[in-house]
Amino acid sequence: MACRILIVDDDPVVREVLEQIIAGAGHSPDVAKDGAEGLRKATENEYEIIFTDLKMPRMGGMDFLREIKKASPGVSVVMITGFPTVETAVAAMKEGADDFITKPFNIDSVLSIINRLIGARGLLRQAKGGLTPESVKRLNSELFSKVQKINLLRTISTEVDDLSHNSELYEKIVGMASRLLFAREVSFGIVESDRLKIKKAVGARKDEIPVAGSILEKVVKSGRYYLAAPGEVNPHDGNLLRSQMLSLPFAINGEVFALLNVGDKADGTSFSDDEIGLGLTFVRKLALRIENNALYDVFYSSMVSALKSLVNSIEARDSYTKQHSERVTEYALQIARAMDLPEDEKNAIGFGGYLHDIGKIGVRDTVLLKEGVLTSEEVEEIKLHPVIGDNIISPLKFFPREKDLIRHHHERFDGGGYPDGIAGEQIPVIVRILSVADTYDAMTSVRPYRSAKSHQAAVKELVRCSNKQFDGQVVSAFMQTPAGKGIRPERP
């Protein structure tokens, strides 16, 4: 059955390719250069199907989709995108899109979508004259499939966004792919030196796979997916495949760096165009996340090195505080382990503890290094260092817990501290921990104006100030640590 199809895209090459595919299949294509022109044509003419690009001048694809669904609710809309994300797909389907296709697309994918939509429209026309049991069953199946696709996309998107370390992501990829494509044989590996180093696998060998001479070589060289047919060689074990295997490339800047291989579908069916499209969207989402995680790690490491250098410059000014930050961090981590804190809070202590005195870079040497008793004005200047440190770290929006440690490490449990006078559980637990560790190290360190206290005397003072200056539970936890028992790290 021939139908009228509108192509809305600002790229003339895309318009021409789609026009040729559609006309070659016996349908009647029409074109529009952007959403505004597409909307005008769609209101003046009747189309069964519309293909629309997402990014266009004057009116983008999502705006066009919303408007066309208001004007012609019955028209089928297919979104075109060159770089799909799970979020975009879910948003488009929520707005009423019937499907989406990625550039570059092939003839079979375009025709498969057209034929499916024509079939669905035929069922709807039948429904006007009364639904048969067969048509109800098919409509329910189509609806269930669409809802299932949206739910899977949303669930996996959430899971991926929560994984900020690639090592965690590599562990999860195979399980997510198995769920998404209902497959029993899945492997994920990194391409290195003409070999695929398997990071995780289910139902497949977990060691290295040679890329050269296998179906994997086609994927690595072309950067495009490959659907291996039964009878081709399974790269995992060298045996002949009994069912299809889909190999999907992960690429950054056009370079393939990893592969996801999926085979042995649980329901025994072949991979449909919809499933291949779903797999490609999944892989693009993951590739972007892997790249972002890697860039973040590089940026984070550089930032940490720069901040640690700043701390080192502070300690270089004052020999008495040499390695103070490292010792305080170690004591605080011991307490955190004794209190069984979550890993993310331990990580915040591990970095933020090292930086807690970074604001001393803004205190004058004549005050910071003074050997006598400080004047009241000099005390007030010293007390500014948590605020100065906060100002240094504030532009780095991804260090919220560390920022708390820097700003609040001189607050008191009874509210008598500075700079904000917060009290009790208003003070984050990691800050309450650092406060005990910081005070203990300060008391047991030699200062220009006093000698160091013994371990016993320092512990006695911590206990005396429990539930006043310090959280009593934190002090109790400190007593269970090696530092609290008098085992201290060696000092140079």
C-alpha positions as a LaTeX table, in Angstrom:
\begin{tabular}{lrrr}
\hline
Residue & $x$ (\AA) & $y$ (\AA) & $z$ (\AA) \\
\hline
Met1 & 0.00 & 0.00 & 0.00 \\
Ala2 & 1.49 & 3.33 & $-1.11$ \\
Cys3 & 1.33 & 6.32 & 1.22 \\
Arg4 & 2.38 & 9.98 & 1.34 \\
Ile5 & 5.46 & 10.63 & 3.47 \\
Leu6 & 6.92 & 14.01 & 4.50 \\
Ile7 & 10.65 & 14.39 & 5.15 \\
Val8 & 11.59 & 17.32 & 7.41 \\
Asp9 & 15.35 & 17.90 & 7.61 \\
Asp10 & 17.71 & 20.84 & 7.10 \\
Asp11 & 20.37 & 18.59 & 5.55 \\
Pro12 & 19.80 & 18.31 & 1.77 \\
Val13 & 21.77 & 15.04 & 1.60 \\
Val14 & 19.51 & 13.41 & 4.18 \\
Arg15 & 16.41 & 14.69 & 2.37 \\
Glu16 & 17.66 & 13.35 & $-0.95$ \\
Val17 & 18.64 & 9.91 & 0.42 \\
Leu18 & 15.32 & 9.43 & 2.21 \\
Glu19 & 13.40 & 10.72 & $-0.81$ \\
Gln20 & 15.08 & 8.12 & $-3.05$ \\
Ile21 & 14.46 & 5.27 & $-0.59$ \\
Ile22 & 10.81 & 6.19 & $-0.14$ \\
Ala23 & 10.14 & 6.75 & $-3.85$ \\
Gly24 & 11.96 & 3.51 & $-4.70$ \\
Ala25 & 9.54 & 1.62 & $-2.45$ \\
Gly26 & 6.56 & 3.03 & $-4.35$ \\
His27 & 5.54 & 5.71 & $-1.86$ \\
Ser28 & 5.08 & 9.45 & $-2.48$ \\
Pro29 & 7.73 & 11.58 & $-0.71$ \\
Asp30 & 7.58 & 15.31 & 0.01 \\
Val31 & 10.26 & 17.45 & 1.69 \\
Ala32 & 10.60 & 20.43 & 4.03 \\
Lys33 & 13.79 & 22.25 & 5.03 \\
Asp34 & 12.91 & 22.86 & 8.70 \\
Gly35 & 10.19 & 22.42 & 11.29 \\
Ala36 & 8.35 & 25.61 & 10.41 \\
Glu37 & 8.05 & 24.66 & 6.73 \\
Gly38 & 7.19 & 21.10 & 7.72 \\
Leu39 & 4.37 & 22.28 & 9.98 \\
Arg40 & 2.95 & 24.46 & 7.20 \\
Lys41 & 3.03 & 21.61 & 4.69 \\
Ala42 & 1.53 & 19.15 & 7.18 \\
Thr43 & $-1.41$ & 21.46 & 7.84 \\
Glu44 & $-2.02$ & 22.05 & 4.12 \\
Asn45 & $-1.61$ & 18.41 & 3.03 \\
Glu46 & $-2.40$ & 14.97 & 4.41 \\
Tyr47 & 0.52 & 12.66 & 5.17 \\
Glu48 & 0.46 & 9.19 & 6.68 \\
Ile49 & 4.07 & 9.28 & 7.94 \\
Ile50 & 6.52 & 12.10 & 8.74 \\
Phe51 & 10.28 & 11.69 & 9.18 \\
Thr52 & 11.72 & 14.68 & 11.12 \\
Asp53 & 15.22 & 15.61 & 12.20 \\
Leu54 & 15.77 & 16.57 & 15.84 \\
Lys55 & 18.08 & 19.56 & 15.34 \\
Met56 & 16.90 & 22.15 & 12.82 \\
Pro57 & 16.80 & 25.94 & 12.51 \\
Arg58 & 13.61 & 27.98 & 13.18 \\
Met59 & 11.79 & 25.02 & 14.75 \\
Gly60 & 13.53 & 21.96 & 16.14 \\
Gly61 & 12.25 & 18.41 & 15.89 \\
Met62 & 10.77 & 18.18 & 19.39 \\
Asp63 & 8.81 & 21.42 & 18.96 \\
Phe64 & 7.66 & 20.26 & 15.53 \\
Leu65 & 6.57 & 16.92 & 17.02 \\
Arg66 & 4.45 & 18.62 & 19.68 \\
Glu67 & 2.81 & 20.95 & 17.16 \\
Ile68 & 2.13 & 18.29 & 14.54 \\
Lys69 & 0.53 & 16.00 & 17.14 \\
Lys70 & $-1.82$ & 18.84 & 18.05 \\
Ala71 & $-2.70$ & 19.55 & 14.41 \\
Ser72 & $-2.77$ & 15.94 & 13.12 \\
Pro73 & $-2.93$ & 13.46 & 16.02 \\
Gly74 & $-3.24$ & 10.49 & 13.68 \\
Val75 & $-0.03$ & 11.03 & 11.70 \\
Ser76 & 2.88 & 8.67 & 12.43 \\
Val77 & 6.13 & 10.49 & 13.29 \\
Val78 & 9.65 & 9.05 & 13.09 \\
Met79 & 12.50 & 11.05 & 14.70 \\
Ile80 & 15.85 & 11.28 & 12.86 \\
Thr81 & 19.04 & 11.88 & 14.86 \\
Gly82 & 22.74 & 11.56 & 14.21 \\
Phe83 & 23.69 & 11.05 & 17.87 \\
Pro84 & 20.83 & 9.56 & 19.88 \\
Thr85 & 20.67 & 9.41 & 23.65 \\
Val86 & 18.37 & 7.36 & 25.80 \\
Glu87 & 16.89 & 10.54 & 27.26 \\
Thr88 & 16.10 & 11.93 & 23.81 \\
Ala89 & 14.44 & 8.70 & 22.72 \\
Val90 & 12.29 & 8.53 & 25.86 \\
Ala91 & 11.33 & 12.22 & 25.56 \\
Ala92 & 10.38 & 11.81 & 21.89 \\
Met93 & 8.23 & 8.75 & 22.54 \\
Lys94 & 6.53 & 10.51 & 25.45 \\
Glu95 & 5.61 & 13.34 & 23.08 \\
Gly96 & 4.02 & 10.86 & 20.69 \\
Ala97 & 6.82 & 9.78 & 18.33 \\
Asp98 & 6.21 & 6.32 & 16.90 \\
Asp99 & 9.86 & 5.44 & 16.35 \\
Phe100 & 13.32 & 6.90 & 15.85 \\
Ile101 & 16.11 & 6.18 & 13.39 \\
Thr102 & 19.80 & 7.07 & 13.55 \\
Lys103 & 22.03 & 8.54 & 10.86 \\
Pro104 & 23.62 & 7.08 & 8.82 \\
Phe105 & 20.65 & 4.79 & 8.13 \\
Asn106 & 20.27 & 1.94 & 5.66 \\
Ile107 & 17.46 & 1.14 & 3.25 \\
Asp108 & 16.24 & $-1.92$ & 5.17 \\
Ser109 & 15.85 & 0.03 & 8.43 \\
Val110 & 13.85 & 2.81 & 6.76 \\
Leu111 & 11.57 & 0.40 & 4.87 \\
Ser112 & 11.08 & $-1.77$ & 7.95 \\
Ile113 & 9.83 & 1.25 & 9.94 \\
Ile114 & 7.55 & 2.37 & 7.09 \\
Asn115 & 6.04 & $-1.10$ & 6.68 \\
Arg116 & 5.46 & $-1.47$ & 10.41 \\
Leu117 & 3.74 & 1.92 & 10.64 \\
Ile118 & 1.59 & 1.19 & 7.57 \\
Gly119 & 0.53 & $-2.08$ & 9.21 \\
Ala120 & $-0.33$ & $-0.32$ & 12.45 \\
Arg121 & $-2.38$ & 2.29 & 10.56 \\
Gly122 & $-4.26$ & $-0.50$ & 8.79 \\
Leu123 & $-5.20$ & $-2.01$ & 12.14 \\
Leu124 & $-6.45$ & 1.35 & 13.36 \\
Arg125 & $-8.62$ & 1.71 & 10.25 \\
Gln126 & $-10.06$ & $-1.73$ & 10.96 \\
Ala127 & $-10.79$ & $-0.64$ & 14.49 \\
Lys128 & $-13.22$ & 1.99 & 13.22 \\
Gly129 & $-15.45$ & $-0.77$ & 11.93 \\
Gly130 & $-14.99$ & $-3.01$ & 14.93 \\
Leu131 & $-11.94$ & $-4.83$ & 16.30 \\
Thr132 & $-11.37$ & $-8.50$ & 15.57 \\
Pro133 & $-9.69$ & $-10.68$ & 18.24 \\
Glu134 & $-6.60$ & $-10.91$ & 16.01 \\
Ser135 & $-6.33$ & $-7.12$ & 15.61 \\
Val136 & $-6.81$ & $-6.58$ & 19.36 \\
Lys137 & $-4.05$ & $-9.08$ & 20.06 \\
Arg138 & $-1.71$ & $-7.39$ & 17.60 \\
Leu139 & $-2.46$ & $-3.88$ & 18.89 \\
Asn140 & $-1.86$ & $-5.02$ & 22.46 \\
Ser141 & 1.41 & $-6.61$ & 21.41 \\
Glu142 & 2.55 & $-3.41$ & 19.68 \\
Leu143 & 1.55 & $-1.32$ & 22.69 \\
Phe144 & 3.26 & $-3.67$ & 25.14 \\
Ser145 & 6.44 & $-3.65$ & 23.05 \\
Lys146 & 6.50 & 0.16 & 22.94 \\
Val147 & 5.91 & 0.55 & 26.69 \\
Gln148 & 8.54 & $-2.07$ & 27.41 \\
Lys149 & 11.04 & $-0.24$ & 25.19 \\
Ile150 & 10.43 & 3.08 & 26.99 \\
Asn151 & 10.76 & 1.48 & 30.42 \\
Leu152 & 13.96 & $-0.34$ & 29.50 \\
Leu153 & 15.50 & 2.80 & 28.04 \\
Arg154 & 14.60 & 4.83 & 31.13 \\
Thr155 & 15.84 & 2.20 & 33.59 \\
Ile156 & 19.15 & 1.68 & 31.85 \\
Ser157 & 19.69 & 5.41 & 31.43 \\
Thr158 & 19.31 & 5.87 & 35.18 \\
Glu159 & 21.66 & 2.98 & 35.92 \\
Val160 & 24.33 & 4.30 & 33.56 \\
Asp161 & 24.16 & 7.85 & 34.91 \\
Asp162 & 24.79 & 6.55 & 38.44 \\
Leu163 & 28.08 & 4.90 & 37.41 \\
Ser164 & 30.83 & 7.50 & 37.69 \\
His165 & 33.76 & 5.07 & 37.45 \\
Asn166 & 34.47 & 3.09 & 34.31 \\
Ser167 & 35.52 & 0.01 & 36.30 \\
Glu168 & 31.98 & $-0.11$ & 37.73 \\
Leu169 & 30.48 & 0.51 & 34.30 \\
Tyr170 & 32.47 & $-2.34$ & 32.73 \\
Glu171 & 31.06 & $-4.69$ & 35.38 \\
Lys172 & 27.47 & $-3.69$ & 34.62 \\
Ile173 & 27.45 & $-3.44$ & 30.81 \\
Val174 & 27.01 & $-7.14$ & 30.13 \\
Gly175 & 24.10 & $-7.55$ & 32.54 \\
Met176 & 22.31 & $-4.50$ & 31.14 \\
Ala177 & 22.80 & $-5.69$ & 27.53 \\
Ser178 & 21.54 & $-9.16$ & 28.41 \\
Arg179 & 18.39 & $-7.64$ & 29.93 \\
Leu180 & 17.87 & $-5.19$ & 27.10 \\
Leu181 & 18.21 & $-7.66$ & 24.22 \\
Phe182 & 17.12 & $-10.88$ & 25.99 \\
Ala183 & 20.44 & $-12.57$ & 25.23 \\
Arg184 & 22.23 & $-15.42$ & 26.99 \\
Glu185 & 25.67 & $-14.91$ & 25.45 \\
Val186 & 27.13 & $-11.43$ & 26.00 \\
Ser187 & 30.67 & $-10.12$ & 26.24 \\
Phe188 & 32.23 & $-6.69$ & 26.60 \\
Gly189 & 35.88 & $-6.00$ & 25.90 \\
Ile190 & 38.44 & $-3.29$ & 25.22 \\
Val191 & 40.31 & $-3.31$ & 21.90 \\
Glu192 & 44.07 & $-3.24$ & 22.51 \\
Ser193 & 46.89 & $-4.27$ & 20.17 \\
Asp194 & 44.64 & $-6.15$ & 17.77 \\
Arg195 & 43.06 & $-8.13$ & 20.62 \\
Leu196 & 39.77 & $-7.83$ & 22.44 \\
Lys197 & 40.49 & $-7.95$ & 26.17 \\
Ile198 & 37.26 & $-9.18$ & 27.75 \\
Lys199 & 36.26 & $-7.20$ & 30.84 \\
Lys200 & 33.04 & $-9.09$ & 31.54 \\
Ala201 & 31.17 & $-11.95$ & 29.90 \\
Val202 & 28.12 & $-14.15$ & 30.41 \\
Gly203 & 27.81 & $-17.44$ & 28.54 \\
Ala204 & 31.06 & $-16.73$ & 26.66 \\
Arg205 & 34.81 & $-17.13$ & 27.23 \\
Lys206 & 36.29 & $-14.44$ & 29.46 \\
Asp207 & 39.87 & $-14.35$ & 28.12 \\
Glu208 & 41.36 & $-12.34$ & 25.23 \\
Ile209 & 40.04 & $-12.74$ & 21.70 \\
Pro210 & 42.13 & $-12.12$ & 18.54 \\
Val211 & 40.49 & $-9.44$ & 16.41 \\
Ala212 & 42.30 & $-10.13$ & 13.13 \\
Gly213 & 40.59 & $-12.62$ & 10.84 \\
Ser214 & 37.35 & $-12.66$ & 12.82 \\
Ile215 & 34.01 & $-10.92$ & 12.40 \\
Leu216 & 35.24 & $-8.48$ & 15.05 \\
Glu217 & 37.80 & $-7.11$ & 12.59 \\
Lys218 & 34.97 & $-5.93$ & 10.31 \\
Val219 & 33.41 & $-3.98$ & 13.18 \\
Val220 & 36.67 & $-2.41$ & 14.36 \\
Lys221 & 37.69 & $-1.33$ & 10.86 \\
Ser222 & 34.29 & $-0.05$ & 9.70 \\
Gly223 & 33.05 & 1.37 & 12.98 \\
Arg224 & 29.64 & $-0.14$ & 12.15 \\
Tyr225 & 27.74 & $-2.97$ & 13.76 \\
Tyr226 & 27.84 & $-6.46$ & 12.25 \\
Leu227 & 25.11 & $-9.08$ & 12.48 \\
Ala228 & 26.72 & $-12.50$ & 12.12 \\
Ala229 & 24.54 & $-15.26$ & 10.73 \\
Pro230 & 24.34 & $-18.88$ & 11.93 \\
Gly231 & 27.22 & $-20.84$ & 10.45 \\
Glu232 & 29.76 & $-18.02$ & 10.77 \\
Val233 & 32.63 & $-18.48$ & 13.21 \\
Asn234 & 32.00 & $-17.47$ & 16.82 \\
Pro235 & 35.04 & $-15.36$ & 17.81 \\
His236 & 34.73 & $-16.44$ & 21.44 \\
Asp237 & 35.47 & $-20.13$ & 20.90 \\
Gly238 & 36.09 & $-20.72$ & 17.18 \\
Asn239 & 32.97 & $-22.87$ & 16.78 \\
Leu240 & 30.23 & $-22.20$ & 14.26 \\
Leu241 & 27.41 & $-19.98$ & 15.47 \\
Arg242 & 24.09 & $-21.70$ & 16.02 \\
Ser243 & 22.20 & $-18.40$ & 16.11 \\
Gln244 & 22.81 & $-14.77$ & 15.20 \\
Met245 & 25.43 & $-12.74$ & 17.03 \\
Leu246 & 25.34 & $-8.93$ & 17.05 \\
Ser247 & 28.64 & $-7.10$ & 17.47 \\
Leu248 & 28.31 & $-3.39$ & 18.41 \\
Pro249 & 31.23 & $-0.91$ & 18.41 \\
Phe250 & 32.02 & 1.69 & 21.08 \\
Ala251 & 33.70 & 4.70 & 19.45 \\
Ile252 & 35.20 & 8.02 & 20.54 \\
Asn253 & 36.06 & 10.52 & 17.79 \\
Gly254 & 35.53 & 7.84 & 15.18 \\
Glu255 & 37.95 & 5.37 & 16.79 \\
Val256 & 36.57 & 2.03 & 18.00 \\
Phe257 & 37.90 & 1.30 & 21.49 \\
Ala258 & 35.55 & $-1.45$ & 22.69 \\
Leu259 & 33.04 & $-4.03$ & 21.48 \\
Leu260 & 29.82 & $-5.48$ & 22.85 \\
Asn261 & 28.97 & $-8.91$ & 21.45 \\
Val262 & 25.43 & $-10.22$ & 21.96 \\
Gly263 & 24.10 & $-13.60$ & 20.87 \\
Asp264 & 21.92 & $-16.62$ & 21.68 \\
Lys265 & 18.64 & $-14.77$ & 22.18 \\
Ala266 & 16.57 & $-16.36$ & 24.93 \\
Asp267 & 13.41 & $-16.50$ & 22.82 \\
Gly268 & 15.21 & $-18.08$ & 19.85 \\
Thr269 & 14.27 & $-15.27$ & 17.44 \\
Ser270 & 16.50 & $-13.19$ & 15.17 \\
Phe271 & 17.48 & $-9.63$ & 16.03 \\
Ser272 & 14.86 & $-7.22$ & 14.70 \\
Asp273 & 15.67 & $-3.77$ & 13.33 \\
Asp274 & 14.10 & $-2.30$ & 16.48 \\
Glu275 & 16.41 & $-4.38$ & 18.69 \\
Ile276 & 19.48 & $-3.45$ & 16.67 \\
Gly277 & 18.49 & 0.22 & 16.94 \\
Leu278 & 17.99 & $-0.20$ & 20.65 \\
Gly279 & 21.42 & $-1.81$ & 20.96 \\
Leu280 & 23.07 & 1.01 & 19.02 \\
Thr281 & 21.39 & 3.64 & 21.21 \\
Phe282 & 22.49 & 1.74 & 24.32 \\
Val283 & 26.10 & 1.56 & 23.11 \\
Arg284 & 26.24 & 5.25 & 22.14 \\
Lys285 & 24.93 & 6.20 & 25.58 \\
Leu286 & 27.57 & 4.02 & 27.23 \\
Ala287 & 30.40 & 5.27 & 24.99 \\
Leu288 & 29.54 & 8.86 & 25.90 \\
Arg289 & 29.47 & 7.95 & 29.60 \\
Ile290 & 32.81 & 6.13 & 29.36 \\
Glu291 & 34.37 & 9.14 & 27.63 \\
Asn292 & 32.94 & 11.57 & 30.20 \\
Asn293 & 34.15 & 9.40 & 33.07 \\
Ala294 & 37.64 & 9.24 & 31.56 \\
Leu295 & 37.76 & 13.01 & 31.01 \\
Tyr296 & 36.52 & 13.57 & 34.55 \\
Asp297 & 39.22 & 11.28 & 35.95 \\
Val298 & 41.91 & 13.22 & 34.09 \\
Phe299 & 40.47 & 16.56 & 35.16 \\
Tyr300 & 39.96 & 15.36 & 38.74 \\
Ser301 & 43.55 & 14.06 & 38.98 \\
Ser302 & 44.93 & 17.34 & 37.62 \\
Met303 & 42.77 & 19.35 & 40.01 \\
Val304 & 43.75 & 17.19 & 42.99 \\
Ser305 & 47.44 & 17.55 & 42.12 \\
Ala306 & 47.09 & 21.33 & 41.86 \\
Leu307 & 45.27 & 21.60 & 45.18 \\
Lys308 & 47.72 & 19.29 & 46.91 \\
Ser309 & 50.58 & 21.42 & 45.61 \\
Leu310 & 48.86 & 24.42 & 47.19 \\
Val311 & 48.63 & 22.58 & 50.51 \\
Asn312 & 52.29 & 21.60 & 50.23 \\
Ser313 & 53.21 & 25.25 & 49.72 \\
Ile314 & 51.37 & 26.11 & 52.94 \\
Glu315 & 53.15 & 23.41 & 54.90 \\
Ala316 & 56.48 & 24.43 & 53.41 \\
Arg317 & 56.01 & 27.85 & 55.04 \\
Asp318 & 55.53 & 26.28 & 58.47 \\
Ser319 & 57.75 & 23.36 & 59.46 \\
Tyr320 & 55.60 & 22.73 & 62.54 \\
Thr321 & 52.60 & 21.78 & 60.43 \\
Lys322 & 54.61 & 19.62 & 58.04 \\
Gln323 & 52.50 & 16.54 & 57.07 \\
His324 & 49.77 & 17.69 & 59.47 \\
Ser325 & 47.11 & 17.29 & 56.77 \\
Glu326 & 48.22 & 13.75 & 55.91 \\
Arg327 & 48.13 & 12.65 & 59.56 \\
Val328 & 44.74 & 14.26 & 60.17 \\
Thr329 & 43.34 & 12.55 & 57.09 \\
Glu330 & 44.66 & 9.17 & 58.21 \\
Tyr331 & 43.20 & 9.55 & 61.72 \\
Ala332 & 39.86 & 10.67 & 60.26 \\
Leu333 & 39.77 & 7.68 & 57.90 \\
Gln334 & 40.44 & 5.35 & 60.82 \\
Ile335 & 37.45 & 6.83 & 62.65 \\
Ala336 & 35.30 & 6.62 & 59.50 \\
Arg337 & 36.14 & 2.92 & 59.17 \\
Ala338 & 35.35 & 2.33 & 62.85 \\
Met339 & 31.96 & 4.02 & 62.32 \\
Asp340 & 31.38 & 2.02 & 59.11 \\
Leu341 & 30.73 & 5.11 & 56.99 \\
Pro342 & 29.72 & 4.68 & 53.32 \\
Glu343 & 32.49 & 4.61 & 50.74 \\
Asp344 & 31.60 & 8.00 & 49.25 \\
Glu345 & 32.00 & 9.69 & 52.65 \\
Lys346 & 35.36 & 7.98 & 53.18 \\
Asn347 & 36.43 & 9.25 & 49.77 \\
Ala348 & 35.39 & 12.80 & 50.73 \\
Ile349 & 37.50 & 12.55 & 53.90 \\
Gly350 & 40.42 & 11.16 & 51.90 \\
Phe351 & 40.54 & 14.26 & 49.71 \\
Gly352 & 38.87 & 16.95 & 51.81 \\
Gly353 & 40.90 & 16.08 & 54.89 \\
Tyr354 & 44.07 & 16.76 & 53.00 \\
Leu355 & 42.72 & 20.15 & 51.94 \\
His356 & 41.07 & 21.23 & 55.19 \\
Asp357 & 43.69 & 23.92 & 55.97 \\
Ile358 & 44.05 & 25.16 & 52.38 \\
Gly359 & 42.68 & 28.58 & 53.44 \\
Lys360 & 45.87 & 29.25 & 55.42 \\
Ile361 & 47.39 & 30.30 & 52.11 \\
Gly362 & 45.56 & 33.60 & 52.73 \\
Val363 & 46.98 & 34.14 & 56.25 \\
Arg364 & 50.05 & 36.36 & 56.58 \\
Asp365 & 53.35 & 34.67 & 57.48 \\
Thr366 & 53.79 & 37.10 & 60.38 \\
Val367 & 50.60 & 35.68 & 61.88 \\
Leu368 & 50.84 & 32.05 & 60.76 \\
Leu369 & 54.47 & 31.67 & 61.91 \\
Lys370 & 54.36 & 33.88 & 65.01 \\
Glu371 & 56.09 & 32.24 & 67.97 \\
Gly372 & 54.44 & 34.30 & 70.68 \\
Val373 & 50.85 & 34.64 & 71.79 \\
Leu374 & 48.55 & 35.97 & 69.08 \\
Thr375 & 46.72 & 39.25 & 69.55 \\
Ser376 & 42.92 & 39.27 & 69.30 \\
Glu377 & 43.19 & 40.78 & 65.80 \\
Glu378 & 45.63 & 38.04 & 64.75 \\
Val379 & 43.32 & 35.37 & 66.18 \\
Glu380 & 40.49 & 36.77 & 64.06 \\
Glu381 & 42.74 & 36.62 & 61.00 \\
Ile382 & 43.58 & 32.97 & 61.68 \\
Lys383 & 39.88 & 32.23 & 62.10 \\
Leu384 & 39.28 & 33.43 & 58.53 \\
His385 & 41.12 & 30.47 & 57.01 \\
Pro386 & 38.03 & 28.17 & 56.77 \\
Val387 & 36.17 & 30.88 & 54.82 \\
Ile388 & 39.19 & 31.53 & 52.59 \\
Gly389 & 39.46 & 27.79 & 51.92 \\
Asp390 & 35.74 & 27.65 & 51.13 \\
Asn391 & 36.18 & 30.49 & 48.62 \\
Ile392 & 39.07 & 28.63 & 46.96 \\
Ile393 & 37.11 & 25.39 & 46.56 \\
Ser394 & 33.64 & 26.85 & 45.83 \\
Pro395 & 34.13 & 27.27 & 42.05 \\
Leu396 & 34.68 & 23.50 & 41.87 \\
Lys397 & 31.02 & 22.51 & 42.03 \\
Phe398 & 31.70 & 18.77 & 42.20 \\
Phe399 & 33.33 & 18.84 & 45.68 \\
Pro400 & 30.31 & 19.55 & 47.97 \\
Arg401 & 31.35 & 17.27 & 50.85 \\
Glu402 & 34.96 & 18.38 & 50.71 \\
Lys403 & 33.72 & 21.97 & 50.81 \\
Asp404 & 31.90 & 21.18 & 54.08 \\
Leu405 & 35.11 & 19.80 & 55.58 \\
Ile406 & 37.07 & 22.89 & 54.65 \\
Arg407 & 34.51 & 25.43 & 55.87 \\
His408 & 33.30 & 23.74 & 59.04 \\
His409 & 36.26 & 21.90 & 60.58 \\
His410 & 36.42 & 24.48 & 63.42 \\
Glu411 & 32.72 & 24.30 & 64.31 \\
Arg412 & 31.88 & 22.93 & 67.76 \\
Phe413 & 29.28 & 20.31 & 68.66 \\
Asp414 & 27.74 & 22.79 & 71.13 \\
Gly415 & 27.51 & 25.54 & 68.50 \\
Gly416 & 30.35 & 27.66 & 69.87 \\
Gly417 & 32.68 & 27.25 & 66.89 \\
Tyr418 & 33.31 & 29.24 & 63.73 \\
Pro419 & 32.69 & 30.52 & 61.07 \\
Asp420 & 28.93 & 29.75 & 61.14 \\
Gly421 & 28.22 & 28.59 & 64.69 \\
Ile422 & 26.30 & 25.50 & 63.59 \\
Ala423 & 25.79 & 22.73 & 66.15 \\
Gly424 & 25.06 & 19.03 & 66.65 \\
Glu425 & 23.86 & 17.15 & 63.58 \\
Gln426 & 23.80 & 20.39 & 61.58 \\
Ile427 & 27.51 & 19.65 & 61.31 \\
Pro428 & 28.00 & 16.82 & 58.77 \\
Val429 & 29.33 & 13.63 & 60.35 \\
Ile430 & 32.52 & 13.68 & 58.26 \\
Val431 & 33.24 & 17.18 & 59.61 \\
Arg432 & 32.64 & 16.02 & 63.21 \\
Ile433 & 35.11 & 13.20 & 62.54 \\
Leu434 & 37.73 & 15.51 & 61.06 \\
Ser435 & 37.37 & 17.91 & 64.00 \\
Val436 & 38.40 & 15.16 & 66.45 \\
Ala437 & 41.29 & 14.02 & 64.22 \\
Asp438 & 42.48 & 17.61 & 63.67 \\
Thr439 & 42.40 & 18.52 & 67.35 \\
Tyr440 & 44.16 & 15.31 & 68.38 \\
Asp441 & 47.01 & 15.91 & 65.94 \\
Ala442 & 47.27 & 19.58 & 66.94 \\
Met443 & 47.52 & 18.65 & 70.63 \\
Thr444 & 50.17 & 15.98 & 70.06 \\
Ser445 & 52.31 & 18.16 & 67.77 \\
Val446 & 55.01 & 20.60 & 68.88 \\
Arg447 & 54.07 & 24.23 & 68.31 \\
Pro448 & 56.26 & 27.37 & 68.56 \\
Tyr449 & 54.31 & 28.55 & 71.62 \\
Arg450 & 53.92 & 25.19 & 73.45 \\
Ser451 & 55.24 & 21.64 & 73.67 \\
Ala452 & 53.30 & 18.61 & 72.49 \\
Lys453 & 50.85 & 16.83 & 74.79 \\
Ser454 & 51.25 & 13.11 & 75.39 \\
His455 & 48.81 & 10.69 & 73.80 \\
Gln456 & 47.17 & 10.05 & 77.18 \\
Ala457 & 46.76 & 13.77 & 77.90 \\
Ala458 & 45.29 & 14.42 & 74.45 \\
Val459 & 42.79 & 11.56 & 74.80 \\
Lys460 & 41.82 & 12.81 & 78.26 \\
Glu461 & 41.10 & 16.25 & 76.77 \\
Leu462 & 39.00 & 14.77 & 73.96 \\
Val463 & 36.94 & 12.83 & 76.49 \\
Arg464 & 36.55 & 15.90 & 78.71 \\
Cys465 & 35.22 & 17.91 & 75.76 \\
Ser466 & 32.88 & 15.16 & 74.48 \\
Asn467 & 29.36 & 16.40 & 73.66 \\
Lys468 & 30.62 & 19.97 & 74.10 \\
Gln469 & 33.34 & 20.69 & 71.57 \\
Phe470 & 33.19 & 17.21 & 70.01 \\
Asp471 & 30.55 & 14.63 & 69.14 \\
Gly472 & 30.78 & 12.02 & 71.90 \\
Gln473 & 30.07 & 9.15 & 69.50 \\
Val474 & 32.96 & 10.22 & 67.30 \\
Val475 & 35.30 & 10.41 & 70.29 \\
Ser476 & 34.23 & 6.89 & 71.34 \\
Ala477 & 34.90 & 5.62 & 67.81 \\
Phe478 & 38.32 & 7.30 & 67.87 \\
Met479 & 39.20 & 5.26 & 70.99 \\
Gln480 & 38.74 & 2.07 & 68.95 \\
Thr481 & 41.19 & 3.12 & 66.23 \\
Pro482 & 44.95 & 2.49 & 66.13 \\
Ala483 & 45.52 & 6.25 & 66.64 \\
Gly484 & 43.12 & 6.28 & 69.60 \\
Lys485 & 45.06 & 3.40 & 71.15 \\
Gly486 & 48.30 & 5.33 & 70.82 \\
Ile487 & 49.61 & 3.79 & 67.60 \\
Arg488 & 50.65 & 6.77 & 65.50 \\
Pro489 & 52.25 & 6.98 & 62.04 \\
Glu490 & 55.97 & 7.59 & 61.97 \\
Arg491 & 57.01 & 11.23 & 61.70 \\
Pro492 & 60.03 & 12.33 & 59.68 \\
\hline
\end{tabular}
